Amino acid sequence: MGACALALVVAVPIALCGAAARAQGAASPPSPTAIPGALDRAFGSLGGTDGPGMNMSLQLLLIMGLLTILPSLILMMTSFTRILVVLSILRQAIGLQQSPPNQVLIGLSMFLSLFVMAPTLERVNQNAIAPYSAGTLNAEAAIQNAGREFHAFMIRQTRERDLMMFAEMARAPRFASAADVPFSILLPAFVTSELKTAFQIGFMLFLPFLVIDLVVSSVLMSLGMMMMSPMVVSLPFKLLLFVMVDGWALLMGSLAASFG
């Protein structure tokens, strides 16, 4: 059930929209029982098809709680973390403090994450959301299927060393296969691996710009221009280098390929 709990916010809200739309009809006005019916279908079947449903207040409370933690789950379970950290390091390496602004970096990271996660999201739609919307799969099975797809993506990007470290800290028994690793261990190991990879890419990005800073500083000192900031002088050369090598295309392509 670890996969069920953590994948809940991915599969259920989208499925709720489809269930509510079917309850309302294509051209008829909204029915007063459409939303409760959709919620009953989504959450009432978690305990089995014959189990009692949850009352409306508890359903709404659960929905609000899930929406609150949804951004954190997006950060932890997708490629977003690595991409955003690398773009932030690039901005620091060039010497631009506010350009591109944070909103642009976050938006670019989100769209590139959607590109990277497209195969996983397509499988989630085929194996979880579409069958649930068609009524051929209950909510619990849909959540498990969605969680399985995210689990497979995360396990491919996680270093074995990080998995072993968190498994030892949790005193977990030895796992027979990667599919047996619970989300409670996989999530922190995945985030740790993503940060390591992002810092490695950031280090490689920093080197050419650091060389430019050193050269400019040496030239200014040899000319006796101690009061002029090397950062101001080196910035145009950094931008020129980045544009001449088509830096954005290289960086976006390399980031996407790093998830291979």
C-alpha positions as a LaTeX table, in Angstrom:
\begin{tabular}{lrrr}
\hline
Residue & $x$ (\AA) & $y$ (\AA) & $z$ (\AA) \\
\hline
Met1 & 0.00 & 0.00 & 0.00 \\
Gly2 & 3.05 & 2.36 & 0.05 \\
Ala3 & 2.62 & 2.91 & $-3.66$ \\
Cys4 & $-1.11$ & 3.51 & $-3.14$ \\
Ala5 & $-0.58$ & 6.23 & $-0.59$ \\
Leu6 & 2.06 & 8.11 & $-2.52$ \\
Ala7 & 0.51 & 7.78 & $-5.99$ \\
Leu8 & $-2.95$ & 8.83 & $-4.77$ \\
Val9 & $-2.57$ & 12.46 & $-5.80$ \\
Val10 & $-1.41$ & 11.50 & $-9.26$ \\
Ala11 & $-4.22$ & 9.20 & $-10.36$ \\
Val12 & $-7.28$ & 10.10 & $-8.29$ \\
Pro13 & $-7.76$ & 13.87 & $-8.98$ \\
Ile14 & $-7.67$ & 13.30 & $-12.74$ \\
Ala15 & $-10.01$ & 10.35 & $-12.45$ \\
Leu16 & $-12.39$ & 12.42 & $-10.30$ \\
Cys17 & $-12.72$ & 14.96 & $-13.10$ \\
Gly18 & $-13.72$ & 12.23 & $-15.52$ \\
Ala19 & $-16.19$ & 10.72 & $-13.08$ \\
Ala20 & $-17.77$ & 14.08 & $-12.33$ \\
Ala21 & $-18.05$ & 14.86 & $-16.05$ \\
Arg22 & $-19.86$ & 11.58 & $-16.70$ \\
Ala23 & $-22.23$ & 12.24 & $-13.80$ \\
Gln24 & $-23.14$ & 15.68 & $-15.16$ \\
Gly25 & $-23.59$ & 14.70 & $-18.81$ \\
Ala26 & $-22.36$ & 16.48 & $-21.90$ \\
Ala27 & $-25.07$ & 19.12 & $-22.19$ \\
Ser28 & $-27.13$ & 18.86 & $-18.99$ \\
Pro29 & $-26.67$ & 21.28 & $-16.07$ \\
Pro30 & $-24.55$ & 20.13 & $-13.10$ \\
Ser31 & $-26.28$ & 17.62 & $-10.87$ \\
Pro32 & $-26.22$ & 18.21 & $-7.10$ \\
Thr33 & $-25.07$ & 14.62 & $-6.59$ \\
Ala34 & $-22.38$ & 14.61 & $-9.29$ \\
Ile35 & $-19.45$ & 15.58 & $-7.09$ \\
Pro36 & $-20.43$ & 13.36 & $-4.13$ \\
Gly37 & $-20.94$ & 10.49 & $-6.55$ \\
Ala38 & $-17.50$ & 10.98 & $-8.05$ \\
Leu39 & $-15.91$ & 11.19 & $-4.63$ \\
Asp40 & $-17.77$ & 8.10 & $-3.45$ \\
Arg41 & $-16.56$ & 6.20 & $-6.46$ \\
Ala42 & $-12.95$ & 7.33 & $-6.03$ \\
Phe43 & $-12.59$ & 6.90 & $-2.30$ \\
Gly44 & $-15.34$ & 4.51 & $-1.36$ \\
Ser45 & $-13.81$ & 1.75 & $-3.45$ \\
Leu46 & $-10.46$ & 2.02 & $-1.70$ \\
Gly47 & $-11.66$ & $-0.44$ & 0.87 \\
Gly48 & $-13.15$ & $-2.75$ & $-1.81$ \\
Thr49 & $-16.08$ & $-2.60$ & $-4.16$ \\
Asp50 & $-18.52$ & $-3.64$ & $-1.44$ \\
Gly51 & $-17.07$ & $-1.56$ & 1.40 \\
Pro52 & $-18.78$ & 1.51 & 2.84 \\
Gly53 & $-17.96$ & 4.87 & 1.31 \\
Met54 & $-16.42$ & 7.82 & 3.11 \\
Asn55 & $-18.62$ & 10.71 & 4.17 \\
Met56 & $-18.50$ & 13.92 & 2.17 \\
Ser57 & $-16.65$ & 16.01 & 4.79 \\
Leu58 & $-13.86$ & 13.47 & 5.12 \\
Gln59 & $-13.59$ & 13.18 & 1.35 \\
Leu60 & $-13.21$ & 16.93 & 0.90 \\
Leu61 & $-10.69$ & 17.09 & 3.75 \\
Leu62 & $-8.63$ & 14.35 & 2.14 \\
Ile63 & $-8.77$ & 16.06 & $-1.26$ \\
Met64 & $-7.55$ & 19.37 & 0.22 \\
Gly65 & $-4.75$ & 17.62 & 2.05 \\
Leu66 & $-3.64$ & 15.82 & $-1.10$ \\
Leu67 & $-3.65$ & 19.05 & $-3.11$ \\
Thr68 & $-1.46$ & 20.64 & $-0.41$ \\
Ile69 & 1.29 & 18.04 & $-0.70$ \\
Leu70 & 0.99 & 17.67 & $-4.48$ \\
Pro71 & 3.81 & 20.18 & $-5.32$ \\
Ser72 & 6.20 & 18.38 & $-2.99$ \\
Leu73 & 5.38 & 15.03 & $-4.57$ \\
Ile74 & 5.94 & 16.50 & $-8.03$ \\
Leu75 & 9.38 & 17.68 & $-6.90$ \\
Met76 & 10.27 & 14.32 & $-5.38$ \\
Met77 & 8.89 & 11.86 & $-7.91$ \\
Thr78 & 9.83 & 13.44 & $-11.25$ \\
Ser79 & 12.82 & 14.88 & $-13.10$ \\
Phe80 & 11.98 & 18.41 & $-11.92$ \\
Thr81 & 14.57 & 18.57 & $-9.12$ \\
Arg82 & 17.59 & 17.76 & $-11.27$ \\
Ile83 & 16.60 & 20.15 & $-14.04$ \\
Leu84 & 15.87 & 23.10 & $-11.76$ \\
Val85 & 19.10 & 22.69 & $-9.77$ \\
Val86 & 21.20 & 22.53 & $-12.96$ \\
Leu87 & 19.55 & 25.64 & $-14.40$ \\
Ser88 & 20.10 & 27.51 & $-11.13$ \\
Ile89 & 23.78 & 26.52 & $-11.08$ \\
Leu90 & 24.12 & 27.68 & $-14.69$ \\
Arg91 & 22.74 & 31.09 & $-13.79$ \\
Gln92 & 25.25 & 31.39 & $-10.96$ \\
Ala93 & 28.12 & 30.23 & $-13.18$ \\
Ile94 & 27.40 & 32.85 & $-15.81$ \\
Gly95 & 27.12 & 35.52 & $-13.13$ \\
Leu96 & 23.52 & 36.54 & $-13.73$ \\
Gln97 & 21.74 & 37.00 & $-10.42$ \\
Gln98 & 18.18 & 37.58 & $-11.61$ \\
Ser99 & 18.17 & 36.63 & $-15.27$ \\
Pro100 & 16.52 & 34.40 & $-16.22$ \\
Pro101 & 14.13 & 35.06 & $-13.32$ \\
Asn102 & 13.02 & 32.26 & $-11.02$ \\
Gln103 & 9.60 & 32.06 & $-12.69$ \\
Val104 & 11.24 & 31.38 & $-16.06$ \\
Leu105 & 13.55 & 28.73 & $-14.61$ \\
Ile106 & 10.67 & 27.00 & $-12.85$ \\
Gly107 & 8.49 & 27.11 & $-15.97$ \\
Leu108 & 11.30 & 25.80 & $-18.16$ \\
Ser109 & 11.98 & 23.03 & $-15.65$ \\
Met110 & 8.31 & 22.05 & $-15.61$ \\
Phe111 & 8.00 & 21.85 & $-19.40$ \\
Leu112 & 11.25 & 19.92 & $-19.77$ \\
Ser113 & 10.08 & 17.61 & $-16.97$ \\
Leu114 & 6.86 & 16.97 & $-18.89$ \\
Phe115 & 8.95 & 16.08 & $-21.93$ \\
Val116 & 11.14 & 13.69 & $-19.93$ \\
Met117 & 8.20 & 12.16 & $-18.06$ \\
Ala118 & 5.98 & 11.82 & $-21.15$ \\
Pro119 & 6.54 & 8.05 & $-21.58$ \\
Thr120 & 5.82 & 7.43 & $-17.89$ \\
Leu121 & 2.72 & 9.63 & $-17.91$ \\
Glu122 & 1.47 & 7.88 & $-21.05$ \\
Arg123 & 1.76 & 4.50 & $-19.34$ \\
Val124 & 0.00 & 5.90 & $-16.26$ \\
Asn125 & $-2.84$ & 7.05 & $-18.48$ \\
Gln126 & $-3.09$ & 3.71 & $-20.29$ \\
Asn127 & $-2.82$ & 1.48 & $-17.21$ \\
Ala128 & $-4.57$ & 3.57 & $-14.55$ \\
Ile129 & $-6.48$ & 6.70 & $-15.55$ \\
Ala130 & $-8.17$ & 5.49 & $-18.76$ \\
Pro131 & $-9.36$ & 2.14 & $-17.30$ \\
Tyr132 & $-10.62$ & 3.86 & $-14.16$ \\
Ser133 & $-12.48$ & 6.51 & $-16.17$ \\
Ala134 & $-14.04$ & 3.75 & $-18.26$ \\
Gly135 & $-15.22$ & 1.97 & $-15.12$ \\
Thr136 & $-13.20$ & $-1.20$ & $-15.77$ \\
Leu137 & $-10.78$ & $-0.63$ & $-12.88$ \\
Asn138 & $-11.45$ & 0.33 & $-9.27$ \\
Ala139 & $-9.61$ & 3.17 & $-7.54$ \\
Glu140 & $-7.25$ & 0.99 & $-5.53$ \\
Ala141 & $-6.01$ & $-0.92$ & $-8.59$ \\
Ala142 & $-5.68$ & 2.32 & $-10.57$ \\
Ile143 & $-3.57$ & 3.90 & $-7.84$ \\
Gln144 & $-1.37$ & 0.83 & $-7.62$ \\
Asn145 & $-0.83$ & 0.82 & $-11.39$ \\
Ala146 & 0.06 & 4.53 & $-11.39$ \\
Gly147 & 2.42 & 4.08 & $-8.47$ \\
Arg148 & 4.11 & 1.17 & $-10.23$ \\
Glu149 & 4.96 & 3.32 & $-13.24$ \\
Phe150 & 6.45 & 6.12 & $-11.13$ \\
His151 & 8.30 & 3.52 & $-9.07$ \\
Ala152 & 9.90 & 2.11 & $-12.24$ \\
Phe153 & 11.02 & 5.57 & $-13.38$ \\
Met154 & 12.49 & 6.48 & $-10.00$ \\
Ile155 & 14.31 & 3.19 & $-9.52$ \\
Arg156 & 16.09 & 3.65 & $-12.88$ \\
Gln157 & 17.44 & 7.04 & $-11.80$ \\
Thr158 & 18.46 & 6.04 & $-8.26$ \\
Arg159 & 21.96 & 4.92 & $-7.36$ \\
Glu160 & 22.22 & 1.54 & $-5.70$ \\
Arg161 & 24.51 & 3.03 & $-3.07$ \\
Asp162 & 21.86 & 5.53 & $-2.00$ \\
Leu163 & 19.20 & 2.80 & $-1.86$ \\
Met164 & 21.42 & 0.66 & 0.34 \\
Met165 & 22.16 & 3.57 & 2.66 \\
Phe166 & 18.50 & 4.36 & 3.33 \\
Ala167 & 17.60 & 0.66 & 3.52 \\
Glu168 & 20.24 & 0.18 & 6.22 \\
Met169 & 19.01 & 3.21 & 8.15 \\
Ala170 & 15.45 & 1.84 & 7.98 \\
Arg171 & 16.72 & $-1.63$ & 9.02 \\
Ala172 & 14.83 & $-3.08$ & 6.06 \\
Pro173 & 15.40 & $-6.69$ & 4.99 \\
Arg174 & 17.22 & $-7.42$ & 1.76 \\
Phe175 & 14.94 & $-6.90$ & $-1.24$ \\
Ala176 & 14.53 & $-9.69$ & $-3.78$ \\
Ser177 & 14.14 & $-7.22$ & $-6.66$ \\
Ala178 & 14.02 & $-3.49$ & $-7.34$ \\
Ala179 & 10.22 & $-3.64$ & $-7.55$ \\
Asp180 & 10.09 & $-4.64$ & $-3.86$ \\
Val181 & 11.70 & $-1.39$ & $-2.66$ \\
Pro182 & 9.02 & 0.62 & $-0.78$ \\
Phe183 & 8.39 & 4.28 & $-1.49$ \\
Ser184 & 9.48 & 5.19 & 2.04 \\
Ile185 & 13.03 & 4.16 & 1.07 \\
Leu186 & 12.93 & 4.93 & $-2.64$ \\
Leu187 & 11.82 & 8.57 & $-2.32$ \\
Pro188 & 14.74 & 9.88 & $-0.19$ \\
Ala189 & 17.21 & 7.75 & $-2.17$ \\
Phe190 & 15.84 & 9.11 & $-5.45$ \\
Val191 & 16.05 & 12.75 & $-4.32$ \\
Thr192 & 19.60 & 12.20 & $-3.02$ \\
Ser193 & 20.68 & 10.67 & $-6.33$ \\
Glu194 & 19.06 & 13.50 & $-8.27$ \\
Leu195 & 20.91 & 16.13 & $-6.24$ \\
Lys196 & 24.22 & 14.31 & $-6.73$ \\
Thr197 & 23.69 & 14.11 & $-10.48$ \\
Ala198 & 22.63 & 17.77 & $-10.66$ \\
Phe199 & 25.75 & 18.87 & $-8.78$ \\
Gln200 & 27.98 & 16.79 & $-11.07$ \\
Ile201 & 26.44 & 18.40 & $-14.15$ \\
Gly202 & 26.70 & 21.82 & $-12.50$ \\
Phe203 & 30.41 & 21.29 & $-11.82$ \\
Met204 & 31.04 & 20.57 & $-15.49$ \\
Leu205 & 29.07 & 23.68 & $-16.44$ \\
Phe206 & 31.04 & 25.86 & $-14.04$ \\
Leu207 & 34.51 & 25.02 & $-15.39$ \\
Pro208 & 34.56 & 27.01 & $-18.68$ \\
Phe209 & 33.05 & 30.08 & $-17.02$ \\
Leu210 & 35.55 & 29.80 & $-14.16$ \\
Val211 & 38.40 & 29.83 & $-16.70$ \\
Ile212 & 37.02 & 33.04 & $-18.20$ \\
Asp213 & 36.85 & 34.63 & $-14.73$ \\
Leu214 & 40.47 & 33.67 & $-14.00$ \\
Val215 & 41.73 & 35.02 & $-17.33$ \\
Val216 & 39.86 & 38.30 & $-16.94$ \\
Ser217 & 41.08 & 38.72 & $-13.36$ \\
Ser218 & 44.69 & 38.12 & $-14.42$ \\
Val219 & 44.43 & 40.64 & $-17.25$ \\
Leu220 & 42.91 & 43.30 & $-15.01$ \\
Met221 & 45.59 & 42.81 & $-12.38$ \\
Ser222 & 48.37 & 43.02 & $-14.97$ \\
Leu223 & 46.88 & 46.29 & $-16.23$ \\
Gly224 & 46.67 & 47.65 & $-12.69$ \\
Met225 & 42.89 & 47.98 & $-12.84$ \\
Met226 & 42.35 & 46.78 & $-9.27$ \\
Met227 & 39.13 & 48.71 & $-8.70$ \\
Met228 & 37.24 & 47.24 & $-11.66$ \\
Ser229 & 35.15 & 44.18 & $-10.86$ \\
Pro230 & 36.23 & 41.10 & $-12.85$ \\
Met231 & 32.63 & 39.86 & $-12.79$ \\
Val232 & 31.42 & 42.90 & $-14.73$ \\
Val233 & 34.12 & 42.53 & $-17.39$ \\
Ser234 & 33.82 & 38.76 & $-17.76$ \\
Leu235 & 30.02 & 38.69 & $-18.04$ \\
Pro236 & 29.84 & 39.69 & $-21.74$ \\
Phe237 & 32.48 & 37.09 & $-22.61$ \\
Lys238 & 30.54 & 34.40 & $-20.75$ \\
Leu239 & 27.35 & 35.30 & $-22.56$ \\
Leu240 & 29.19 & 35.35 & $-25.90$ \\
Leu241 & 30.65 & 31.90 & $-25.24$ \\
Phe242 & 27.30 & 30.48 & $-24.20$ \\
Val243 & 25.55 & 31.86 & $-27.30$ \\
Met244 & 28.29 & 30.82 & $-29.74$ \\
Val245 & 28.21 & 27.16 & $-28.63$ \\
Asp246 & 24.38 & 27.15 & $-28.70$ \\
Gly247 & 24.38 & 26.58 & $-24.97$ \\
Trp248 & 20.64 & 26.34 & $-24.41$ \\
Ala249 & 20.16 & 23.62 & $-27.01$ \\
Leu250 & 23.16 & 21.67 & $-25.71$ \\
Leu251 & 22.02 & 21.97 & $-22.11$ \\
Met252 & 18.39 & 21.03 & $-22.76$ \\
Gly253 & 19.41 & 18.08 & $-24.90$ \\
Ser254 & 21.98 & 16.88 & $-22.38$ \\
Leu255 & 19.54 & 17.16 & $-19.49$ \\
Ala256 & 16.87 & 15.20 & $-21.34$ \\
Ala257 & 19.40 & 12.57 & $-22.41$ \\
Ser258 & 20.72 & 12.20 & $-18.86$ \\
Phe259 & 17.47 & 10.44 & $-17.90$ \\
Gly260 & 18.03 & 7.90 & $-20.71$ \\
\hline
\end{tabular}
